[in-house]
Amino acid sequence: MSANDETDCWTCRHRYNIPNNAHIGCSSPNPDMQGKAYGKANGWFEYPFCFDPVWKLTTCPHHEVGDPDYELRDLTGVWK
């Protein structure tokens, strides 16, 4: 995984912001995503609900460059 893979989530159209949090969430998660143990242990990588992409170990095949379209996305089930 390259250094760009650690930050590619920030440019992805599937990311969503979490109010009052510096981390992001993913609306198209990769079931095979792995995170670094240190990030998981400290609560910085709770993929896909609340995570900092710098702790990723896996390249995501769902990555699509683009701005998130929050108005068209229904995220009501994400926190259930």
C-alpha positions in Angstrom: 0.0 0.0 0.0 1.4 3.4 -0.9 1.3 6.6 1.0 -1.6 7.8 -1.3 -3.7 4.8 -0.2 -3.6 6.1 3.4 -5.3 9.3 2.4 -7.4 8.3 -0.6 -10.6 8.2 1.5 -10.5 11.9 1.9 -11.0 12.3 -1.9 -13.7 9.5 -2.2 -17.3 10.2 -3.0 -18.3 7.4 -0.6 -17.0 9.2 2.5 -19.2 11.1 4.9 -18.4 13.5 7.6 -19.3 12.8 11.2 -20.5 15.8 13.2 -18.2 17.0 15.9 -15.5 14.5 14.9 -12.3 14.7 12.8 -12.8 11.2 11.5 -14.9 10.1 8.6 -17.3 7.2 7.7 -17.7 5.1 4.5 -21.0 4.5 2.8 -19.6 1.8 0.5 -17.3 -0.3 2.9 -14.9 -2.9 1.8 -15.5 -6.1 3.9 -11.9 -7.0 3.6 -10.5 -3.7 5.0 -7.8 -4.1 7.6 -6.5 -1.5 10.0 -3.3 -1.1 12.0 -3.6 -2.6 15.5 -2.4 0.6 17.2 -5.1 2.7 15.5 -7.8 0.1 16.4 -6.7 -0.1 20.0 -7.0 3.7 20.4 -10.4 4.0 18.7 -9.0 5.7 15.6 -10.0 3.0 13.2 -13.6 1.8 13.7 -14.1 1.1 10.0 -16.5 1.9 8.3 -18.4 4.0 10.9 -15.7 6.3 12.3 -12.1 6.1 11.2 -9.0 8.0 10.2 -7.8 6.5 6.9 -4.1 6.9 7.9 -4.6 3.6 9.9 -5.6 1.6 6.8 -3.6 -1.4 5.8 -5.7 -2.4 2.7 -6.3 -0.6 -0.6 -10.1 -0.1 -1.1 -11.5 -1.3 -4.4 -14.5 1.0 -4.0 -12.6 4.2 -4.1 -14.1 6.8 -6.5 -12.6 10.3 -6.7 -15.3 12.9 -6.3 -17.2 15.1 -3.9 -19.6 13.4 -1.6 -23.2 14.2 -2.5 -24.7 14.5 0.9 -28.1 15.7 -0.3 -28.8 12.5 -2.3 -27.4 10.0 0.3 -29.6 8.4 3.0 -27.3 7.6 5.9 -30.1 7.0 8.5 -29.2 3.3 8.9 -25.5 3.9 9.4 -25.7 4.3 13.2 -28.1 1.4 13.8 
